[in-house]
């Protein structure tokens, strides 16, 4: 098992919006290096 880190840094961009006191929306994406991720 290779447990070394593939990239030292991972840049994350985040956005957040609140509709009312009960509903909040958030998304984030990792965009730097070989690791790509997106969360809704």
Helices and strands as residue ranges (DSSP letters): E 12-18, E 24-30, E 37-39
